[in-house]
Amino acid sequence: MNRPAIRSGSSVFLALCLVLSILFSSCGLIVIHGPAEETSAADTGTTVDDGSTGSGETEPEGREVEIPRSDLGGVAVFITCAAGESSFAPEDESASLGEVVAARNKTVEERLHTTLLTRKEALAVIESEIRTASLAGIYYTDLVSIPLSSVCSLQKSGLLAEINTLPYVDLSLPCYSQSAAAQFSLSGAVYAVAGEALNVCADLPCVFVNNALAASLGTGDLYGLARAGKWTVGAFSEKVELSTRVYGVYGFGYDEDRSEIASRFFFGAGGRYYTSENGRPALNAGKEKEETILSSLSFLYDPSFRYNANDGKALERFYEGGMLFYISDLGKSAWLVDMKDDWGVLPMPKHNEKQDGYLSLVPGGSPAVAAPSGNPMSDRAGILLQTLFAASSGMTEEAGVALFIDKYARNNDCLNSVWMICRSPVYSFHTAYGSYYPALTRASVSASDEAVSSGVSWESAARYYQYAVNEAIRLLT
């Protein structure tokens, strides 16, 4: 089995629809986005989940994103990266992705009369340098790009500025992820942001499907289901059960911890581990919607059609044609380029057809943008952040499609699914703060895993961790 190296991410892009249309036409591939239901953004707005069947997040209406203009006098600006470097520095400007990243950067440079420079550093170096610069009151860097999972440790060390207080920054604009802004807000303070300037498409969860096997099993048009908004948890379960009719064929499999897989389905179905109450994060356990979603996922642990022997060979089983669905992330596409059977991708299933769109949980290793504390040039950091995200507005989902056109294009159905996956990334409080306070993850990921496997309510499973969760949130806020 030929396994190319997996790229941890791809570059992001600026709103160059003309460039993308040229790319699509030159490859003979046309992306059809499906009905109106599927074209409404699910990751904007800060509405707290009200228990409806939708995503619980709404897009601010009537908010156009205007690219700021300022004059920094030709002085260079810096983004220092421990993660997500390719979101700011094109790896290959001759490739389609490199072209649009370079063009976005050029727009930023022209608007601000500056030069945008990116440097890569280890997270420990960034921590040390911010601390040293802050104590001395000197400049180190304008912005940092760090893994989501490191946000809490830097914030607790006093190394991150409150981004929502930086001059020129308006986090309510749709170029910023409203899901991230809501989930990472601590009593009104936001220390890290995500959104259009960060391409996280390769990190997003998806369902790989063996198209040849699906046809032989008579699953019907899976991509048509997705386009029509009918690719649901129930539909996934139904198709999985078809595989039990064929000896030696598994319905689905995965190589990761089962609790992480359950979380991907949970968030894809519109569930949320944490919500906001009076500006403070709060565990969402006990809410009817979340409990209903978890109860619908019990089939995930049924061994009769699930391959998970903890041997790391589920991907190999799928690659060899012995599995209908493989649950992973879009980055795994690099491992399947020479697979014999025709394959494709589908988004994580919805809870039901009423849900607004397909949702993709962003993992803790994906990047977020923050500003160092004690920066004497915070005005410059603010205008750079705003310009960078505004110039990237609307292009996150096109990033994933362009990557597939360059690298892994199979057919139009595949590209359309990638568009659905990349257009609605969602963030969770536990990814940014759970590595520092493990109780936040145990009360969500571990407790929901117990609920799915044993049939008890998530509220009952989470109760054991409630005191530790409350204490962690108290210390954070």
N, C-alpha and C positions, 0 to 999 in steps of 0.2 A: 504494500500500500504506500503510494507516494504521498508524503505529507509535507507540503511547503510550510515554511515558517509563517506563523500567524502574526499579522500586524495588529497591534493593540488598538489602533484607531485610524482614522483618515482625516483629511483636511476639511476645513469648513469653507464656506463660500459666501460670496457676496451675491447680491441679487442681479445675476446676469442671465436672465431668461433666454436671451438671444443665444448665448454660448451653449446653454443646455439644449435648446431646440436644435442647434446645429449638431451637437453630439448625438441626440436621439435620431435625427434623420440620417446622419452619416453611418450609423450602425444598423439602419433599417428597423429600428425598434421604436414603437410608439407606446407611451404609457397612458393607459385609460384609467382614470381615477375612480370610477364607480359613481353611485348615486349621491345626491346632495347630503344625505345623512353622513356619509363618510368623509365629506370635505369640510366639516366644521371642526375647528381645532379643539382638542380636548385638554390641552395643557396650558391654558391661559386663564387669567382671572384668579381671584383669591377666595371665591365662595367656599365656605366650609361644607363638606359633604353633608347633605341633609337626609340621607337614607334613600334617595331616589335611585333608579336603575342606571342613571347616567354616570359620568365621571365625577360629578360633584365640583367641577371646576368650569368656569365660564369665561369666555373671552371678552375683554373690555371692548365695547363697541365705539366706533367713531374715533379711534385713536390711530392716527397715521404716525409713522415713525420718521421723523425728519433727521437727516444726518447733520450733526452740528458742524459749525465752522468757527475756527479760532486760529490765532497765529502764535505758535510757540517759538517763533524766531529762528527756525532751522535747527533747534536743539533736539537731539535724539531722545526718544522715549524707549523704555525697556520693559519687556515682559520676561520674567524669570520663571522657568518651568521645571517642576518636578514631575509633571504629568501633562499630557495633551499638547506637547510641543508642536506636533504637526498641524494643530489648529491655527497656528500663527506663522509657522515657517514652512513654506512649500518644500517638500522633499524632492520634487521633480517638476520644475516649472513648465516642462514640455508636455507633461501629462495633463489631462483635462482638469483633474482636481488641483494640481499645482497652478494651473493657469488662473482659476477662479480665486484661489487663496491669494496669489500674487496681485491680482486685480483688486481684491478687497483691501489688501494692505496699501496699495497705491492710492485708493480712494481716501483712506485714513490719513496717509501722509500728505496728500494734496489739501485736504480739508483743514488739517492742523498745521501745515507748513513744518513738517518734522520728518524724521527718519525713524521707522519702526524697527527695533532690533529685538531679537529673541535669543536668549541663552538658556542652556540646559544645566541644571544643578541638582544634586541629590537633595532630598527633603531635609536631611540633617544639616546640610550646608546652608540652605535657605533659612532654617530656624535660627542657626547661629548668627548669620549675617544680619537678619532683621533685628535680633536682640542687641547686637553690637551697635548697629546704626541707630536704633531707637534710643538707647542709653546715651549715645553721643549727640543725638539730635541732628544727624546727617542723613543724606540721601543714600539709599541702597538700590531700589528699583521702584518703578511705578506700580506695577501689578505683578502678582504671582499666580501661576496656574498649578494647582495642587490636587492630589487625589481627594475625593469626597470624604473618604474615611479619615483623613488627617485634619479636617476642619476643626474638630473639637479640641484636639491637643494643642493646636496653634492658638485657638481662641482662648482656651483656659490659661495659656502661658502669657496672654496679653500681647500677642504678636500681630493680631489682625485688627484693622480699623473697622468701624461700623460703616459699611458701604453705603447704606441708605442716608448717611449724613454727609457724604462727599458732595462738594459743589457740582452742579450740572447733572447729577444722576437722578433719573426718574425710573424706579424699578417697576412702576405700574405699566410701563410700555410693553407691548406684546413681543418685542425682541428679547425680553428677559423671560425666563421660565417662571410663570406665576406659581407653578407647583413647587419649585425650589424655594422661591421667596416665602411662600406660606409655611412650608415644612421646616425651613431652617431659621425661621424668625424666633428670637428669644426676647420676649417682652418688648417687642417693637424694634429690636436691633437685628440687623442682618449682616453676617460676617462673610458670606460667600454667595456668589450668584452663578447661575447657569443660564443657558439660552442659546440664541442663534449663533453666537461667536464660537461655540464649542461643538465640534462634531463628535457625537457619541454613538453614531449609528452602528459601528462595528461591535460595540459593547452591548447592544440591546438584545433582549431575548427574542427568540423566534422558534417556529416549528418547521424543521426541515421535513420534507415529504418525498418519498420514493414514488415518482409519478408512474413508473411502469408497474410497480406493485399495486398502487392505488387503482389503476385501470383493471388489473386482473382480479382484484377483490370486488370491483363494482361499487366503488365509493361514490361515484357520480362526480360532478364538476366541483371540486373543492375550492378552486379559485373563484368560480361563480358565486359560491356561498359567501366567500369573503367580500367580494365586490358588492353583493346585495346586503351586507350587514348581517348575514345569517350564520357566520362562522362563530359558533357559541361553544361553551363548555359542554353542553348537551350533544351538539353535533360532533365535537371531537371524541367524546366518549362513545358515541354510536359507531363512528368509523373505526375506532380502536377495537371494538368488540368484533368487528368483521374479521379481524386477523386471526381470531381464535379458531376459525373454520379451516385454517391452513396449518398443517403440522409443521412446526419448526419456524414459524413466522411470528414475530412479536408485534404487538400493536404500537408500542412506543418504548423509548428508553432514554437514558441520560447517564452522564459520567460524573455528575456533581452530587453534593449532598442533597438528599431528598427534600429537606426543609427549604432549601433555596429554590428548588423546582416548584414546590407548593407556593412559595412567595411569588414567583413569576406568574403563576396562574391566578393567584389571589389578586394581585395588582392589575393584571390584564382584565380581570372581571370587574374592575372598579372598586376593589376593596382598599382600605387604608388602615395601617396599623396605628397611626397617630393622627390626631386632629388638633385644633387650636381652641382653647377655652379661655376667654378673657386675656388673649395675647400670650398664653402659656401652652406649651405642648401638653397633650393629654392622651393617654392610652385609649384607643377606640373600642376596646373589647366590650362585648355586651350589646353593641348596636345590632339591630335586627338584620340590616343589610349584610354586614360583615359575617355574622353568624350563618346566614343563609348561604352566602358564597362558600364558606368553609365546608358546610355540610354537603355541598354539591361536589366537592373535590375528593371525597373518600375513595372513588375509583382509582385515583392516582397511585394508591398503594396496593392495589389488587395484583398479586403475583401471577395471576393466570394469563395476563397479556402484557406484563411490564418486564422489561429487561433492565435489571440493576443488580448485578452480582458483586458490586464493589470491586470489580477487577479492571475498571478503566477501559473496557472493550466494547462499550455500547456503540461508540462511533464506528468502530471496525465492523460491528454487526450490521449497522445501517449501510455502511460503504459496500459491504458484500451482498446486499440485497435481502437481508433477513429481517428487516424491520420497516414498518410502515412510516412511523414518525420518529424523529430524533429531536429532543429538546436541548437547545444550546443557545448560542448567540451568533449574530451575523458574521462575526469574525471567523467562525469555523468554516465558512464557505471556502476558504483557501485550502482546506483539507479535502475538499470534494471535487476539485476542478477536473480530475481525471477519473471520477467514478463512472463505472460502466453503465449503470442504469441512469435514465433521465431523472433528475431531481429538481426540486424547487423549494421555495420557502413560503410560509404562511405566517401571519401575525399570531400572537398569543390570543386564544379565543376570548370573546366577550362573555359576560354573564348571561345576557339574553339579547334579543334583537332590539330592545328599547334603548340599550346603552348607546351613548352618542358616537363613540368611535373605538378603535382598537388602541390599547394603552400598553406601553412598554416601560417596565421598571428599570431605571438606570442603576447599575451596581456601584458599590463603594470605591472601586478602583478607577472609575471615570473621573475626568477633571472638573474642577470648579475654579472660578476666578475670584481672587481676594486681593485686598490692598494691605500692604504692611502698615502697622501702627507706627506712630512717631515720625511719619514721613513729612518733612518740612515743605514738600511740594504736593500736598494733597489736592490742590486745585487742578494741577496737571494730571494727576491720577484720575480724578473724576471726569474730566473732559475726554481723556483717552478711553476710559471704560465706556462712556456713553457713545462716543463716536464709533468705537470698535463694534459694539453690539448693534448699533443702528445701521452701520454699513453692511452688516451680515444679515439684516432682517429678511425673514421669509425663506431662508435657504437651507435650513437643517435637513428637511426631508429630501430635497434635491441632492444633498450630499451623498446619501446612501444609494440613490438611483445612479448617480454619475459614477460612483465607485464600482457598482456592478456592471455598468456599461464598459468600463475600463478593464475589469478583471474577471468577472464571473458570469457575465450575461448568459442566460439560458433561453429565455423567451419573454414575451411581453407580460405574461401572467406573473412570472417571477419578479420582474421589475415593478409591477403594480403593487405586489405584496410588500416589497422593500419600501416603497413609498408609504404604504399604510403603517409599517412598523416605525419608520423614522420620523413621521410627522407628529407623533404624540408621546414623547418620552415623559415619564413622571418620576418624581423624586420622593424619597421617604426620609423622615427624621432619623430613623435608626441607622441609615447608611452613613450619615455625617457625624453622629454622636455615639453610636453604639460601640465603636472600637475603643473609645475612651471609657465609656460606662457600659460594660457588657450586659448589665441588667436590662438595658433598653432593647437589646437584641433578644435576650432570653424571653422577655415578656411578650415579644412580638413573633419573631421567627420561630423560636423553639416552642412557644406555647401554641401557636397556630398549627405547627407540625403535630403536636400532641393531640390537638383537637381533631385534625383530619384523620390521624391514625387510630384514635380510640373512640371517637364519636362523642366525647364530652364537649361542652361548650368552650369556646375560646376564653370567655370570661372566667370560667372555673379554672382552666389551665393557667391563665395569666395571674390569678389571684395570689399565687405563691410569691410572685415577683413584685407585687404592687408597692410594697413599702420601699424596696430598693429603687423602683422607678420614680416614685415620688421624691425620694431623697436626691436622686440624680438631677431631676428637673429643678428642684429647689436650688441646688448648687449651680446649675447653669444659668438660672434666671435671677 
